[in-house]
Amino acid sequence: MLKNRTAPAIEDAVDAMAIEQPTWGQVRVSEALKRRGLAISPAGVRCVWQRHDLTSIKHRLKALEAKVAQDGILLTEAQITALEKAKADKEAHGEFESERPGYCGAQDTFYVGTLKGVGRVYQQTFIDTYAKVAFAKLYDRKTPITAAEILNDRVVPFYDEHDIRLSRVLTDRGTEFCGTQSHEYELYLAVEDIDHSRTKTKSPQTNGICERFHRTLLDEFYRVAFRKKIYRTIEELQADLDSWLVDYNERRPHQGRWCFGKTPMQTFLDTLSLAKEKLMVA
């Protein structure tokens, strides 16, 4: 054990208290644990919270919601009150809710850059807003057809493989996503019976799930890859992007609202029964 590191039993108790009483501050948690014979200072509580992404009430409520969704725990009156208040606050600010895998996917276009001999390169991104499983495919243009192609080639087959359906997509109001009745992307959604939600006008942050993913992708993949290798084709770059996506989806713990420190793919698999149950009720 590292010197001065909190004992595992006390750290576990701090984590449990974050779920049991998510609205309590570090001083109150420290005092409550001392009454149980577990000595830890308020600063020590905060250090544990920092290691487990529990530093704010919002983060602790997210952890509680994930526990309820995945473990089916019974809530106390205090927990119910805290969750109801948080839900009301989010609704007042127009925040987006996703109730199961496949309920909604966020899609966006990301400009990668220019490859010598290829030209402009664009990425179509799709993320399941519940499990945070991500898909990305590269194209040499930004059109309604390329926006639909990633759904047809990678996304819809993924959901079909797991016997659930994609119910809706959330996009901005770009021309590749929105148009008239003859618009190829809109037509594809109609054929697949997928509802289309659009971000509020002049409010691109409502599709923030894609923006956060793009920042991670830029920092951890593209800025590194373009310094290590000269890419001469989109296919070369796509192959390395696919390898990075496997690591992102299947090996890297995610702090998304419903992931609770698990990988996106593990979260997706663990909640498949929830998705199928809700689809049967719908």
Kinemage of the C-alpha trace (Angstrom):
@kinemage 1
@onewidth
@group {chain A} dominant
@subgroup {mainchain}
@vectorlist {calphas} color= white
{ca met a 1} P 0.000 0.000 0.000
{ca leu a 2} L 1.200 3.542 -0.742
{ca lys a 3} L 2.334 5.527 2.307
{ca asn a 4} L -0.519 7.629 3.753
{ca arg a 5} L -3.021 5.966 1.428
{ca thr a 6} L -6.449 5.429 3.001
{ca ala a 7} L -7.032 1.873 4.215
{ca pro a 8} L -9.131 -0.168 1.739
{ca ala a 9} L -11.888 -0.803 4.300
{ca ile a 10} L -12.254 2.929 5.002
{ca glu a 11} L -12.113 3.784 1.292
{ca asp a 12} L -14.886 1.265 0.619
{ca ala a 13} L -16.933 2.825 3.438
{ca val a 14} L -16.498 6.304 1.927
{ca asp a 15} L -17.656 4.980 -1.470
{ca ala a 16} L -20.657 3.287 0.139
{ca met a 17} L -21.577 6.481 1.982
{ca ala a 18} L -21.473 8.410 -1.309
{ca ile a 19} L -24.242 6.116 -2.558
{ca glu a 20} L -26.113 5.974 0.754
{ca gln a 21} L -26.088 9.749 1.323
{ca pro a 22} L -25.110 11.448 -1.971
{ca thr a 23} L -26.018 14.966 -0.783
{ca trp a 24} L -23.788 14.925 2.311
{ca gly a 25} L -20.580 16.954 2.290
{ca gln a 26} L -17.129 15.705 3.275
{ca val a 27} L -17.346 16.975 6.892
{ca arg a 28} L -20.644 15.227 7.531
{ca val a 29} L -19.396 11.996 5.935
{ca ser a 30} L -16.233 12.137 8.048
{ca glu a 31} L -18.249 12.582 11.261
{ca ala a 32} L -20.660 9.762 10.348
{ca leu a 33} L -17.817 7.341 9.673
{ca lys a 34} L -16.046 8.288 12.904
{ca arg a 35} L -19.215 7.283 14.783
{ca arg a 36} L -18.847 3.864 13.138
{ca gly a 37} L -15.277 3.600 14.350
{ca leu a 38} L -13.698 4.507 10.992
{ca ala a 39} L -11.301 7.425 11.404
{ca ile a 40} L -10.934 9.629 8.319
{ca ser a 41} L -10.647 13.393 8.049
{ca pro a 42} L -12.839 15.535 5.762
{ca ala a 43} L -9.771 16.043 3.538
{ca gly a 44} L -9.316 12.271 3.420
{ca val a 45} L -12.935 11.854 2.329
{ca arg a 46} L -12.365 14.336 -0.479
{ca cys a 47} L -9.227 12.497 -1.622
{ca val a 48} L -11.220 9.263 -1.899
{ca trp a 49} L -13.959 11.084 -3.818
{ca gln a 50} L -11.375 12.497 -6.226
{ca arg a 51} L -9.990 9.034 -6.972
{ca his a 52} L -13.487 7.733 -7.717
{ca asp a 53} L -14.941 10.766 -9.533
{ca leu a 54} L -17.390 11.523 -6.699
{ca thr a 55} L -16.329 15.056 -5.781
{ca ser a 56} L -19.668 16.783 -6.468
{ca ile a 57} L -23.264 15.992 -5.540
{ca lys a 58} L -23.965 15.646 -9.248
{ca his a 59} L -21.294 12.940 -9.572
{ca arg a 60} L -22.527 11.093 -6.497
{ca leu a 61} L -26.110 11.158 -7.784
{ca lys a 62} L -24.886 9.735 -11.099
{ca ala a 63} L -23.226 6.906 -9.197
{ca leu a 64} L -26.455 6.250 -7.280
{ca glu a 65} L -28.504 6.199 -10.502
{ca ala a 66} L -26.078 3.730 -12.052
{ca lys a 67} L -26.323 1.470 -8.997
{ca val a 68} L -30.114 1.525 -9.171
{ca ala a 69} L -30.142 0.763 -12.897
{ca gln a 70} L -27.611 -2.050 -12.804
{ca asp a 71} L -27.976 -3.635 -9.354
{ca gly a 72} L -31.630 -2.933 -8.602
{ca ile a 73} L -30.945 -1.642 -5.083
{ca leu a 74} L -33.827 -0.452 -2.901
{ca leu a 75} L -33.754 3.293 -2.332
{ca thr a 76} L -34.113 5.041 1.016
{ca glu a 77} L -36.400 8.051 1.355
{ca ala a 78} L -33.382 10.391 1.368
{ca gln a 79} L -32.043 8.856 -1.858
{ca ile a 80} L -35.440 9.131 -3.570
{ca thr a 81} L -35.749 12.786 -2.540
{ca ala a 82} L -32.234 13.584 -3.824
{ca leu a 83} L -32.846 11.866 -7.187
{ca glu a 84} L -36.227 13.542 -7.683
{ca lys a 85} L -34.741 16.966 -6.978
{ca ala a 86} L -31.853 16.305 -9.396
{ca lys a 87} L -34.291 15.172 -12.102
{ca ala a 88} L -36.403 18.303 -11.686
{ca asp a 89} L -33.295 20.511 -11.901
{ca lys a 90} L -32.136 18.766 -15.100
{ca glu a 91} L -35.561 19.054 -16.727
{ca ala a 92} L -35.582 22.767 -15.910
{ca his a 93} L -32.283 23.133 -17.792
{ca gly a 94} L -33.337 20.950 -20.745
{ca glu a 95} L -30.742 18.205 -20.191
{ca phe a 96} L -31.061 15.030 -22.233
{ca glu a 97} L -32.169 11.694 -20.721
{ca ser a 98} L -31.516 8.207 -22.088
{ca glu a 99} L -33.325 5.301 -20.464
{ca arg a 100} L -31.666 2.227 -22.033
{ca pro a 101} L -29.167 1.077 -24.689
{ca gly a 102} L -30.582 1.807 -28.122
{ca tyr a 103} L -32.992 4.436 -26.802
{ca cys a 104} L -31.028 7.174 -28.549
{ca gly a 105} L -27.741 7.620 -30.348
{ca ala a 106} L -25.959 10.944 -30.791
{ca gln a 107} L -24.489 11.512 -34.249
{ca asp a 108} L -22.201 14.270 -35.463
{ca thr a 109} L -19.687 15.132 -38.188
{ca phe a 110} L -16.063 15.837 -37.234
{ca tyr a 111} L -13.574 17.458 -39.602
{ca val a 112} L -10.328 15.481 -39.273
{ca gly a 113} L -8.105 17.467 -41.640
{ca thr a 114} L -6.497 17.200 -45.061
{ca leu a 115} L -4.481 14.193 -46.209
{ca lys a 116} L -1.936 14.721 -48.973
{ca gly a 117} L -3.188 13.006 -52.104
{ca val a 118} L -6.624 12.447 -50.590
{ca gly a 119} L -7.996 15.849 -49.679
{ca arg a 120} L -10.395 16.676 -46.886
{ca val a 121} L -11.273 13.910 -44.432
{ca tyr a 122} L -14.468 13.891 -42.387
{ca gln a 123} L -15.516 11.531 -39.628
{ca gln a 124} L -19.072 10.413 -38.956
{ca thr a 125} L -19.452 9.729 -35.237
{ca phe a 126} L -22.230 7.799 -33.505
{ca ile a 127} L -22.446 7.184 -29.732
{ca asp a 128} L -25.064 5.254 -27.789
{ca thr a 129} L -26.138 7.871 -25.241
{ca tyr a 130} L -26.742 5.267 -22.519
{ca ala a 131} L -23.805 2.849 -22.715
{ca lys a 132} L -21.406 5.280 -24.490
{ca val a 133} L -20.381 2.663 -27.090
{ca ala a 134} L -18.835 4.696 -29.934
{ca phe a 135} L -18.616 4.208 -33.699
{ca ala a 136} L -16.565 6.294 -36.127
{ca lys a 137} L -16.047 6.044 -39.876
{ca leu a 138} L -14.017 8.242 -42.227
{ca tyr a 139} L -15.137 9.741 -45.547
{ca asp a 140} L -13.775 12.160 -48.128
{ca arg a 141} L -16.968 14.221 -48.090
{ca lys a 142} L -19.742 15.424 -45.803
{ca thr a 143} L -23.125 14.481 -47.293
{ca pro a 144} L -26.474 12.966 -46.282
{ca ile a 145} L -25.358 9.691 -47.900
{ca thr a 146} L -22.224 9.388 -45.750
{ca ala a 147} L -24.262 10.285 -42.651
{ca ala a 148} L -26.648 7.434 -43.452
{ca glu a 149} L -23.888 5.027 -44.516
{ca ile a 150} L -22.303 4.689 -41.077
{ca leu a 151} L -25.715 3.792 -39.640
{ca asn a 152} L -26.319 1.220 -42.346
{ca asp a 153} L -22.798 -0.237 -42.296
{ca arg a 154} L -21.942 -0.301 -38.588
{ca val a 155} L -24.582 0.992 -36.201
{ca val a 156} L -27.856 -0.707 -37.151
{ca pro a 157} L -26.133 -4.119 -37.695
{ca phe a 158} L -24.595 -3.794 -34.198
{ca tyr a 159} L -28.012 -3.368 -32.576
{ca asp a 160} L -29.501 -6.126 -34.762
{ca glu a 161} L -26.720 -8.469 -33.654
{ca his a 162} L -27.775 -7.948 -30.036
{ca asp a 163} L -31.527 -8.209 -30.749
{ca ile a 164} L -32.478 -4.656 -29.838
{ca arg a 165} L -33.397 -1.743 -32.060
{ca leu a 166} L -32.163 1.818 -32.330
{ca ser a 167} L -35.186 4.002 -31.535
{ca arg a 168} L -33.903 7.503 -32.282
{ca val a 169} L -30.897 9.606 -33.215
{ca leu a 170} L -29.959 13.070 -31.994
{ca thr a 171} L -28.119 15.348 -34.456
{ca asp a 172} L -27.457 19.002 -35.000
{ca arg a 173} L -29.190 20.835 -37.852
{ca gly a 174} L -26.390 20.403 -40.405
{ca thr a 175} L -27.350 19.857 -44.039
{ca glu a 176} L -26.035 16.275 -43.917
{ca phe a 177} L -28.707 15.462 -41.312
{ca cys a 178} L -31.681 17.698 -42.114
{ca gly a 179} L -33.558 18.420 -45.319
{ca thr a 180} L -36.675 17.779 -47.387
{ca gln a 181} L -38.602 14.533 -47.848
{ca ser a 182} L -36.125 13.431 -50.546
{ca his a 183} L -33.146 13.933 -48.199
{ca glu a 184} L -31.149 10.657 -48.170
{ca tyr a 185} L -30.443 10.669 -44.432
{ca glu a 186} L -34.053 11.425 -43.509
{ca leu a 187} L -35.221 8.740 -45.940
{ca tyr a 188} L -32.912 6.145 -44.391
{ca leu a 189} L -34.238 6.914 -40.906
{ca ala a 190} L -37.798 6.569 -42.179
{ca val a 191} L -37.050 3.177 -43.772
{ca glu a 192} L -35.477 1.909 -40.528
{ca asp a 193} L -38.275 3.454 -38.400
{ca ile a 194} L -35.794 5.552 -36.394
{ca asp a 195} L -37.053 8.818 -34.899
{ca his a 196} L -34.967 11.949 -35.480
{ca ser a 197} L -34.388 14.527 -32.725
{ca arg a 198} L -32.521 17.740 -33.517
{ca thr a 199} L -30.560 20.003 -31.201
{ca lys a 200} L -32.018 23.363 -30.294
{ca thr a 201} L -31.253 26.174 -32.711
{ca lys a 202} L -28.043 27.995 -31.722
{ca ser a 203} L -27.455 25.426 -28.953
{ca pro a 204} L -24.903 22.910 -30.277
{ca gln a 205} L -23.892 22.009 -26.714
{ca thr a 206} L -27.058 19.887 -26.423
{ca asn a 207} L -25.118 17.279 -28.413
{ca gly a 208} L -22.227 17.583 -25.964
{ca ile a 209} L -21.757 13.811 -25.765
{ca cys a 210} L -20.207 13.889 -29.254
{ca glu a 211} L -18.195 17.025 -28.509
{ca arg a 212} L -16.607 15.401 -25.440
{ca phe a 213} L -15.813 12.264 -27.425
{ca his a 214} L -14.256 14.337 -30.209
{ca arg a 215} L -11.971 16.109 -27.719
{ca thr a 216} L -10.820 12.754 -26.345
{ca leu a 217} L -10.354 11.363 -29.851
{ca leu a 218} L -8.364 14.392 -30.970
{ca asp a 219} L -6.064 14.378 -27.933
{ca glu a 220} L -5.532 10.634 -27.596
{ca phe a 221} L -5.644 9.427 -31.193
{ca tyr a 222} L -5.323 11.945 -34.020
{ca arg a 223} L -2.653 14.205 -32.491
{ca val a 224} L -0.557 11.138 -31.684
{ca ala a 225} L -1.221 9.192 -34.891
{ca phe a 226} L -0.358 12.067 -37.243
{ca arg a 227} L 2.996 12.522 -35.478
{ca lys a 228} L 3.891 8.860 -35.721
{ca lys a 229} L 2.884 8.052 -39.268
{ca ile a 230} L 2.240 9.542 -42.684
{ca tyr a 231} L -1.134 8.340 -43.941
{ca arg a 232} L -1.568 8.051 -47.700
{ca thr a 233} L -5.116 6.666 -47.775
{ca ile a 234} L -8.294 6.943 -45.737
{ca glu a 235} L -8.239 3.146 -45.371
{ca glu a 236} L -4.879 3.282 -43.547
{ca leu a 237} L -6.172 5.883 -41.114
{ca gln a 238} L -9.458 3.993 -40.652
{ca ala a 239} L -7.601 0.812 -39.682
{ca asp a 240} L -5.738 2.606 -36.868
{ca leu a 241} L -8.911 4.418 -35.812
{ca asp a 242} L -10.739 1.077 -35.567
{ca ser a 243} L -7.977 -0.285 -33.306
{ca trp a 244} L -8.258 2.754 -31.045
{ca leu a 245} L -12.055 2.325 -30.898
{ca val a 246} L -11.686 -1.282 -29.719
{ca asp a 247} L -9.557 -0.041 -26.835
{ca tyr a 248} L -12.011 2.812 -26.087
{ca asn a 249} L -15.102 0.593 -26.116
{ca glu a 250} L -13.777 -2.635 -24.628
{ca arg a 251} L -10.783 -1.893 -22.388
{ca arg a 252} L -11.017 1.650 -21.080
{ca pro a 253} L -13.215 2.327 -18.019
{ca his a 254} L -15.722 5.095 -18.686
{ca gln a 255} L -17.172 7.596 -16.198
{ca gly a 256} L -20.378 8.049 -18.192
{ca arg a 257} L -23.593 8.378 -16.234
{ca trp a 258} L -24.600 4.713 -16.507
{ca cys a 259} L -21.130 3.169 -16.920
{ca phe a 260} L -20.123 3.405 -13.244
{ca gly a 261} L -16.459 2.826 -14.080
{ca lys a 262} L -17.078 -0.065 -16.479
{ca thr a 263} L -16.198 -0.048 -20.168
{ca pro a 264} L -18.884 1.116 -22.620
{ca met a 265} L -19.197 -2.381 -24.090
{ca gln a 266} L -19.525 -4.017 -20.680
{ca thr a 267} L -22.160 -1.465 -19.724
{ca phe a 268} L -24.025 -2.227 -22.955
{ca leu a 269} L -23.922 -5.994 -22.365
{ca asp a 270} L -24.872 -5.697 -18.684
{ca thr a 271} L -27.979 -3.651 -19.520
{ca leu a 272} L -29.210 -5.567 -22.582
{ca ser a 273} L -31.915 -7.229 -20.498
{ca leu a 274} L -33.105 -3.762 -19.405
{ca ala a 275} L -33.292 -2.653 -23.046
{ca lys a 276} L -35.239 -5.730 -24.128
{ca glu a 277} L -37.619 -5.398 -21.174
{ca lys a 278} L -38.395 -1.762 -21.979
{ca leu a 279} L -38.855 -2.565 -25.680
{ca met a 280} L -41.406 -5.247 -24.805
{ca val a 281} L -43.349 -2.806 -22.640
{ca ala a 282} L -43.248 -0.029 -25.262
